[in-house]
Amino acid sequence: MRVAMHQPHYLPWLGLIDKIDRTDLFIVLDHVQYERKGWQNRNYVAGKGGPVLLTVPVIQQSRDERIMDKKIDTSRPWRDKHRRTIAEHCYRKAPFWDDYADEILSLYDREWERLDELAMASTRLVLDAFGIETPIIRASELGEFPGQKSELLAQLSAKVGASSMLSGDGAQDYVDQRVFQRYGIAVEWQNFVHPEYPQFNRKAKDGFLPRMAALDLLLNAGPSGIDLIRRSRTENGPAPQEIEDAIDATGEAPGP
């Protein structure tokens, strides 16, 4: 059985969707430390003029807070901003907007208190739309694990009876495969290749905007967008350099 793991992310990008689609079981790392200035509470959507960053405000307390304990700052009107940005400024004229508008906008009808619950809801929306049925469980439901980093991931893999773990390419510098070997678990690398597709609000001269939230592919290509992801996969070799090095308008590489 192949397993994959990742922290919960609000409006996940396509690399995370690809990882979930390729596994027999996906574990949400909700019990690990929340990463400040990371991507757990934000991502980009594609506007006519370029990437638009949507950030869910969170309450900053201890630096050791776990993701599952992270509270959203409900005193700030972020839901209205995100709703207007998605519906009015970015995707109202997208080819598949009418098909998914109600589901997407319903995310912003609820006053979420916990970041992990919002992140999981936004992820499940996309998975359901693409017809991805991979079972998902939370690490916090599996018990207590004393390990850290590679040891923790190997322990979680062993707990669910996995024979291999699929890992994102960015983890190659810190995933210790020798630890996994002790547990009898192989490590596979995702080698994610970002698909390109027509973005309705981008002209050819503007170029393709990679690493947007997965909603961008869904609203431009519909449910068949998952086929583009699957066709873009490679079993060996790194993803194209131009995608891996894509830098957004702020000078950061968007997405995890």
Secondary structure, 3 states (H helix, E strand, C coil): CEEEEECCCCCCEHHHHHHHHCCCEEEECCCCECCCCCCCCEEEEEECCEEEEEECCECCCCCCCEHHHCEECCCCCHHHHHHHHHHHHHCCCCCCHHHHHHHHHHCCCCCCCEHHHHHHHHHHHHHHHCCCCCCEEEHHHCCCCCCCCHHHHHHHHHHCCCCEEEECHHHCCCCCHHHHHHCCCEEEECCCCCCCCCCCCCCHHHCCCCCCECHHHHHHHHHHHHHHHHHCCCCCCCCCHHHHCCCCCCCCCCCC
